[in-house]
Amino acid sequence: MSVTIESATTLTADVLVLGGGPAGAWAAWSAAAEGASVVLADKGYVGTSGATAPGGTTLLVIPPVAELREQAVQARLKAGGYLSENAWIHRVLDEVEIRLRLLEDWGYPFRKDERGETLRTHLHGPEYMKLMRRAVRKAGVRILDQSPALELLADEHGVGGARGIDRLTGRTWEVRAHAVVVATGGCTFLSKGLGCNVLTGEGLLMSAEAGAELSGMEFSRQYAPSYADGSVTRGRMLAWSTLYDAAGRSIHAGDRTFGSMHKLLLEGPVYASIDLADTDEKRRFLRQAHPIFFMPLERAGIDPFKDKFPLTLRYEGTMRGTGGLRLAGEDCRTTVAGLYAAGDAASRERVMGAVSGGGAYNASWAICSGCWSGRGAARHALGAGKSGDPDRRALQPVGRHGLDAGRETDAPIDTTALVGDIQRDVLPLNINFYRSESGIAGALGRLDALREALGGSVPGTVQGRVRAREAAGMLTVARWMYTAALARKETRGLAALAEYPALDPRQTHRLILSGIDEIAVGTERAPHAEELGRADGQAKGEAS
Ligand SMILES: Cc1cc2nc3c(=O)[nH]c(=O)nc-3n(C[C@H](O)[C@H](O)[C@H](O)COP(=O)(O)OP(=O)(O)OC[C@H]3O[C@@H](n4cnc5c(N)ncnc54)[C@H](O)[C@@H]3O)c2cc1C
């Protein structure tokens, strides 16, 4: 549908939050709780948009017993390749406990165990995010639904708001604010995962255009299995499945880690049947635990417990990576004054190091970083750090890529072709999962060349403008990922290069990226780097 673009709506607030998934919702609530006036703008509808809302998340909750907490922290430090920080992991474990109790007070129906103890380890997406929408509104936050942000406003004092477009009315909006929290999620390159097709990286792009840095972008090699004609990704189902090739021969059974699926899919189509769930009770349990996984199969007339259905792996990009905007303080500030980051839009390296997932840290991080960034932004807005009345500041839009401001020729941007070209170098397993120096360098060269395609005129429709900016976001995130991948010449967590199959203790540092046209790479020492050396020495000692 073509919508005529109308004149702007202009608002002023203390804090503007971009993105209304769990991180953005907690940020908005927390800023309002500090006494700030808050506007929250989301590309979709707050409460149903993003990676959590349509599904659900398992949380990392560890009782406040010193020994248990320390064990968890040490396990995470090791799993994350010694790039995380003990103090940040402890902060998450402490804060999430407080916030989940608050959710319970707000009426979230946590399940109870047989002794009547509340189980706070899982949040059902639709119920959770409906509750968060209600809490945010009750706190007085003004919500702009269906209102993607397209670029930030800034002056010499830092960031002071953003501009975007209302998809329903076609009106542009501008919010001037003392501080902005970017909580626009990760970037999954339109790989069709449920809830993830709004995650296209423009929040990272607009922050970098304002001067923000990134960290951890090389840790981005995660794929998740799903029914090929569906969008729900559920690795757990494979624990109950036999995998078959196109000729119906059994090729694998009951591998919960789905370690070999990447290889099998390179050899040909892979089919699954959940035939290891061989009793009514097991089948009922699976149906109840993961109802949305079964819905598209049933609609297609497939009995997943008997029939074979085609599988695919969906790329999860930076959402299930650990990279994002580099944080410069405990209040989740970035290196740009007035700009804060939370959730998957922020680098999670300080908490997860080189590996995300497999420990439910993402959902806990979204809550905690949301609270910290919202509070930090509010304090900046209400305190001495603010840079004058936003209505009087000489704020200018600083967006360039995939916008009229960056236009170099009159040829229109073909966003469909551009997105297809980006995906051709980002989604394939043989480029992005089985990474090699030559494969990644080749892909990066082709992606660099695609920048020219962004220099044309932007389509006049609302959807066209949003799509052009999304394409620019995905292209830039892909170039950051591959630049970082080539700069880490080792294999650590979600970063790997075939030429460097081992972990190299000398590279126990973080890679800091900045810039868009020219990408600069620097390093930052990880505070527990020497512990890897000690653990390594111990392991060698035990082996000899
Ligand atoms: C199938 C699945 C299962 C998962 N399971 C788990 C689990 O068990 N445990 C766990 O820890 N994690 C899990 N995760 C990851 C977890 O869902 C995410 O880490 C979490 O949702 C991050 O929250 P967020 O608010 O940062 O991002 P999201 O929830 O993705 O929200 C981002 C929001 O930003 C909005 N947005 C995007 N661009 C713009 C823009 N330009 N302007 C305005 N708004 C914008 C989007 O519309 C969206 O509402 C899972 C993810 C998936 C997909």
The ligand as an SDF file (V2000), in Angstrom:
LIG
                    3D

 53 58  0  0  0  0  0  0  0  0999 V2000
   12.7580  -18.5290   19.2150 C   0  0  0  0  0  0  0  0  0  0  0  0
   13.5720  -17.7830   20.2300 C   0  0  0  0  0  0  0  0  0  0  0  0
   13.7670  -18.3320   21.4800 C   0  0  0  0  0  0  0  0  0  0  0  0
   14.5370  -17.6580   22.4260 C   0  0  0  0  0  0  0  0  0  0  0  0
   14.7130  -18.2410   23.6300 N   0  0  0  0  0  0  0  0  0  0  0  0
   15.4680  -17.6320   24.5540 C   0  0  0  0  0  0  0  0  0  0  0  0
   15.6410  -18.2330   25.8400 C   0  0  0  0  0  0  0  0  0  0  0  0
   15.0770  -19.2790   26.1430 O   0  0  0  0  0  0  0  0  0  0  0  0
   16.4350  -17.5760   26.7420 N   0  0  0  0  0  0  0  0  0  0  0  0
   17.0580  -16.3950   26.4360 C   0  0  0  0  0  0  0  0  0  0  0  0
   17.7840  -15.8660   27.2860 O   0  0  0  0  0  0  0  0  0  0  0  0
   16.8820  -15.7980   25.2400 N   0  0  0  0  0  0  0  0  0  0  0  0
   16.1110  -16.3840   24.2930 C   0  0  0  0  0  0  0  0  0  0  0  0
   15.9310  -15.7830   23.0730 N   0  0  0  0  0  0  0  0  0  0  0  0
   16.5390  -14.4660   22.8460 C   0  0  0  0  0  0  0  0  0  0  0  0
   15.6490  -13.3510   23.4300 C   0  0  0  0  0  0  0  0  0  0  0  0
   14.3730  -13.4710   22.8620 O   0  0  0  0  0  0  0  0  0  0  0  0
   16.2260  -11.9740   23.1150 C   0  0  0  0  0  0  0  0  0  0  0  0
   17.5240  -11.8970   23.6380 O   0  0  0  0  0  0  0  0  0  0  0  0
   15.3680  -10.8360   23.6820 C   0  0  0  0  0  0  0  0  0  0  0  0
   14.1250  -10.7970   23.0340 O   0  0  0  0  0  0  0  0  0  0  0  0
   16.0670   -9.5030   23.5060 C   0  0  0  0  0  0  0  0  0  0  0  0
   15.2170   -8.4640   23.8750 O   0  0  0  0  0  0  0  0  0  0  0  0
   15.3260   -7.0470   23.1530 P   0  0  0  0  0  0  0  0  0  0  0  0
   14.2840   -6.1860   23.7810 O   0  0  0  0  0  0  0  0  0  0  0  0
   16.7140   -6.5830   23.1460 O   0  0  0  0  0  0  0  0  0  0  0  0
   14.9680   -7.3310   21.6230 O   0  0  0  0  0  0  0  0  0  0  0  0
   13.6010   -7.8000   20.9450 P   0  0  0  0  0  0  0  0  0  0  0  0
   12.7690   -8.5770   21.8690 O   0  0  0  0  0  0  0  0  0  0  0  0
   13.9740   -8.4460   19.6680 O   0  0  0  0  0  0  0  0  0  0  0  0
   12.8520   -6.4180   20.6600 O   0  0  0  0  0  0  0  0  0  0  0  0
   13.3780   -5.4540   19.7830 C   0  0  0  0  0  0  0  0  0  0  0  0
   12.2800   -4.4410   19.4770 C   0  0  0  0  0  0  0  0  0  0  0  0
   12.8390   -3.3550   18.7390 O   0  0  0  0  0  0  0  0  0  0  0  0
   11.9220   -2.9560   17.7310 C   0  0  0  0  0  0  0  0  0  0  0  0
   12.6540   -2.2620   16.6620 N   0  0  0  0  0  0  0  0  0  0  0  0
   13.5390   -2.7660   15.7620 C   0  0  0  0  0  0  0  0  0  0  0  0
   13.9770   -1.7770   14.9490 N   0  0  0  0  0  0  0  0  0  0  0  0
   13.3720   -0.6390   15.3390 C   0  0  0  0  0  0  0  0  0  0  0  0
   13.4110    0.7020   14.8890 C   0  0  0  0  0  0  0  0  0  0  0  0
   14.1530    1.0750   13.8460 N   0  0  0  0  0  0  0  0  0  0  0  0
   12.6410    1.6300   15.5400 N   0  0  0  0  0  0  0  0  0  0  0  0
   11.8560    1.2790   16.5920 C   0  0  0  0  0  0  0  0  0  0  0  0
   11.7730    0.0020   17.0430 N   0  0  0  0  0  0  0  0  0  0  0  0
   12.5360   -0.9340   16.4360 C   0  0  0  0  0  0  0  0  0  0  0  0
   11.2810   -4.2620   17.2880 C   0  0  0  0  0  0  0  0  0  0  0  0
   10.0250   -4.0290   16.6730 O   0  0  0  0  0  0  0  0  0  0  0  0
   11.1630   -5.0180   18.6250 C   0  0  0  0  0  0  0  0  0  0  0  0
    9.9250   -4.7430   19.2570 O   0  0  0  0  0  0  0  0  0  0  0  0
   15.1310  -16.4060   22.1090 C   0  0  0  0  0  0  0  0  0  0  0  0
   14.9180  -15.8510   20.8470 C   0  0  0  0  0  0  0  0  0  0  0  0
   14.1450  -16.5160   19.9080 C   0  0  0  0  0  0  0  0  0  0  0  0
   13.9170  -15.8980   18.5610 C   0  0  0  0  0  0  0  0  0  0  0  0
  1  2  1  0
  2  3  1  0
  2 52  2  0
  3  4  2  0
  4  5  1  0
  4 50  1  0
  5  6  2  0
  6  7  1  0
  6 13  1  0
  7  8  2  0
  7  9  1  0
  9 10  1  0
 10 11  2  0
 10 12  1  0
 12 13  2  0
 13 14  1  0
 14 15  1  0
 14 50  1  0
 15 16  1  0
 16 17  1  0
 16 18  1  0
 18 19  1  0
 18 20  1  0
 20 21  1  0
 20 22  1  0
 22 23  1  0
 23 24  1  0
 24 25  2  0
 24 26  1  0
 24 27  1  0
 27 28  1  0
 28 29  2  0
 28 30  1  0
 28 31  1  0
 31 32  1  0
 32 33  1  0
 33 34  1  0
 33 48  1  0
 34 35  1  0
 35 36  1  0
 35 46  1  0
 36 37  1  0
 36 45  1  0
 37 38  2  0
 38 39  1  0
 39 40  1  0
 39 45  2  0
 40 41  1  0
 40 42  2  0
 42 43  1  0
 43 44  2  0
 44 45  1  0
 46 47  1  0
 46 48  1  0
 48 49  1  0
 50 51  2  0
 51 52  1  0
 52 53  1  0
M  END
$$$$
